[in-house]
Amino acid sequence: MTVSLARNPSGEPQYFIGIIQDISDRKRSEQQLQSEKLRLQLALEAMEMGTWESNLDTGIWSARTEAIFGYEPGAFASDHKAFLKLVHLEDQERVFQSLHHSFTTHSPYNIEYRINRNDGEIRWVAVNGKVVEKEEGDGFRIVGVVRDITDLHHPLKLSQDNFSGWWRSLQSGWLWLTKTIRIAWSIKFI
C-alpha cells in the first residue's frame, strides 16, 4: 500500500491518494526461493561441498571451500596468483588448460586435481563448474562446487595399530583383502 498527501497550490493538505497492490505472487516467489535456497544448502552440507565463482582474475569462495583448501573463513585472497599456489605443481597446466577450455567453449568444467592446502597438506579435490553470463551482462564467469575426494584416492589406509588390532581379533585365522575390498576370513578350530 502506498499513500500520498495531495496539496493545493498554496500547500494546504487537500486529500490522500492511496494505491493498494496485490503482492501475493511476489511473496509466494520469495518463499519458493527461500525453500530452494534451504534445499541447496542442505545438499551442499550433506555432500560436504563448497561453492565458488571466478572470472579468471578474481574469485569468491564459500566458507566451506576455504576450509577444503585449508583457510579460515574470509582469509583466502581470492585472486589468480593465490589460487595458482594452491594447485599442485604437476596439475597446474592441466587445471588451467581445462579452465580456459571451459571459458572459451562454454563447456562444463569437470576435473579432479591435487591441492597444496594452506597448512601444507596435499589433498585431492573434484571440481565442477559452469560458465554463465555475468549478472551485469558484460562478460562471463564460471560458478561451481568443490569437494575433497582424498579418501577416494586412498580408500584403504590402515594404521599399524588398526591392522594389529584386526590381526589379534582373528586369533588363529587369516584375513584377505582384495582391491575391490572383499573380505575373506578363516578361523582355525583346534
C-alpha positions in Angstrom: 0.0 0.0 0.0 1.3 3.5 -0.9 -0.3 6.7 0.4 0.4 10.2 -0.7 -0.9 13.5 0.6 -2.3 15.9 -2.2 -1.9 19.6 -1.5 -3.4 22.7 -3.2 -1.2 25.3 -4.9 -0.8 27.1 -1.5 0.5 23.9 0.1 -2.5 23.1 2.3 -3.5 19.4 2.6 -6.5 18.5 0.4 -6.9 14.8 0.3 -5.0 11.5 0.4 -4.3 9.3 -2.6 -3.9 5.6 -1.9 -2.7 2.7 -4.0 -3.2 -0.9 -3.0 -1.3 -3.6 -4.9 -1.7 -7.3 -4.5 1.8 -8.7 -3.9 0.8 -12.3 -3.2 2.6 -13.6 -6.2 5.8 -11.8 -5.2 5.6 -13.2 -1.6 5.0 -16.7 -3.0 8.0 -16.4 -5.2 10.1 -15.2 -2.3 9.0 -18.2 -0.2 9.8 -20.6 -3.0 13.2 -19.0 -3.5 13.9 -19.4 0.3 12.8 -23.0 0.2 15.1 -23.7 -2.8 18.0 -22.0 -1.1 17.5 -24.1 2.0 17.4 -27.4 -0.1 20.5 -26.4 -1.9 22.3 -25.6 1.4 21.3 -29.0 2.9 22.5 -30.8 -0.3 25.9 -29.0 -0.1 26.3 -29.7 3.6 25.4 -33.4 3.1 27.9 -33.8 0.3 30.5 -31.7 2.1 30.8 -29.4 -0.9 31.8 -25.8 -1.1 30.8 -23.2 -3.8 32.9 -20.8 -5.8 32.8 -18.5 -8.7 35.5 -16.8 -10.8 36.1 -14.5 -13.8 39.6 -15.9 -14.1 41.2 -12.9 -12.4 39.3 -12.9 -9.0 37.0 -15.3 -7.3 34.5 -15.7 -4.5 34.7 -18.8 -2.2 32.2 -20.0 0.3 33.5 -20.7 3.9 33.3 -24.5 3.1 35.5 -24.0 0.0 38.0 -22.1 2.1 38.1 -24.9 4.7 38.7 -27.5 2.0 41.7 -25.5 0.9 42.9 -25.0 4.5 41.8 -21.5 5.1 39.8 -19.8 7.8 36.6 -18.2 6.6 37.3 -14.9 4.8 41.1 -15.5 4.7 41.6 -16.5 1.1 43.0 -13.7 -1.1 40.7 -14.7 -4.0 43.0 -13.8 -6.8 44.6 -15.8 -9.6 48.1 -15.8 -8.0 46.8 -17.1 -4.6 44.8 -19.9 -6.3 47.8 -20.9 -8.5 49.9 -21.5 -5.4 47.2 -23.9 -4.1 47.1 -26.2 -7.2 49.8 -28.9 -7.1 52.6 -28.0 -9.4 52.2 -31.2 -11.5 48.5 -30.5 -12.1 48.7 -26.7 -12.8 48.9 -26.9 -16.5 46.1 -29.4 -16.8 43.8 -27.4 -14.5 44.3 -24.1 -16.2 44.0 -25.6 -19.7 40.7 -27.2 -18.7 39.5 -23.9 -17.1 40.5 -21.9 -20.3 38.8 -24.5 -22.5 35.6 -24.2 -20.5 35.6 -20.4 -20.7 36.2 -20.3 -24.4 33.8 -23.1 -25.4 31.3 -22.6 -22.6 31.5 -26.3 -21.9 31.2 -27.8 -18.3 34.3 -27.7 -16.1 34.8 -31.1 -14.5 38.2 -32.0 -13.2 40.0 -33.8 -10.3 43.4 -32.5 -9.1 45.7 -32.2 -6.2 45.9 -29.1 -4.0 48.6 -27.9 -1.6 46.4 -26.8 1.3 47.3 -23.6 3.1 48.5 -25.8 6.1 50.9 -27.8 3.7 48.8 -31.0 3.4 48.3 -32.4 -0.1 44.7 -33.3 -0.8 42.6 -34.3 -3.9 39.6 -32.3 -5.0 36.8 -32.8 -7.5 35.7 -29.5 -9.1 32.6 -29.0 -11.3 31.6 -25.7 -12.8 29.5 -24.0 -15.5 30.2 -20.8 -17.5 27.4 -18.3 -17.2 26.9 -14.7 -18.2 27.8 -12.1 -15.6 24.8 -10.5 -13.9 25.8 -7.2 -15.3 25.8 -8.7 -18.8 29.3 -7.6 -19.6 31.1 -10.9 -19.9 31.2 -14.3 -18.4 32.1 -16.0 -15.1 32.3 -19.6 -14.0 30.4 -20.9 -11.0 30.8 -24.2 -9.4 31.3 -26.6 -6.5 34.3 -28.3 -5.0 34.6 -31.5 -2.8 37.5 -33.1 -1.1 37.9 -36.6 -2.5 41.2 -37.5 -1.0 39.6 -40.6 0.6 38.6 -41.9 -2.8 42.2 -41.8 -3.9 43.4 -43.5 -0.8 40.5 -45.8 0.1 42.2 -48.3 2.4 44.6 -46.6 4.8 45.2 -48.9 7.7 47.5 -47.8 10.5 49.7 -50.3 12.1 47.7 -50.2 15.3 44.4 -50.9 13.4 46.0 -53.8 11.5 47.5 -55.2 14.7 44.1 -55.0 16.3 42.4 -56.8 13.5 45.1 -59.5 13.5 44.8 -60.1 17.2 41.0 -60.3 17.0 41.3 -63.0 14.4 43.4 -65.1 16.8 44.5 -68.1 14.7 42.7 -67.1 11.5 43.6 -65.2 8.4 42.1 -62.1 6.7 42.3 -61.5 2.9 41.7 -58.0 1.4 41.5 -57.5 -2.3 41.5 -54.4 -4.4 37.7 -54.4 -4.5 37.6 -54.6 -0.7 36.2 -58.1 -0.5 37.0 -59.7 2.8 37.5 -63.4 3.4 38.0 -64.7 6.9 39.0 -68.1 8.1 39.3 -69.3 11.7 41.3 -72.3 12.5 39.5 -74.5 15.0 41.6 -76.6 17.4 
